[in-house]
Amino acid sequence: MSNLMKSKVILRSASSASLAEAVQDCLVRCDWENWLTRGATVVIKPNCCTAVPERILACNTDVRLTRALCEALLTRTNRIVIGESGHLRQNPWQAFAASGYVEMAKELGVELVNFSEGPTTRVKCEPRN
């Protein structure tokens, strides 16, 4: 058996607990404190696909969920980046602003990044055995 970590998918209802409690429960079930070192850099890639107000709830990751995740992560690191790439009709800055991410990032002191604006590096990926 290889040393690669196996993926784990956890679905957790937030109907009987706060969103923060549900997020914390998911993190605990992933044993996050044993693999996320203090001061680590964390990149969060939510879906922020539209700035059209009537489509935000259906298309974009709810900013409250991302906030709850950031608040939990901030107990171990303050190096948190939330990023999204540009899309055909809108850029991430428009979607971030329309969805409340700009205000949330300022309040929590986390960074927003447009992945389409940064430099790129080609990396050769070897197939797993």
Disulfide bonds with the S-S distance in Angstrom:
none
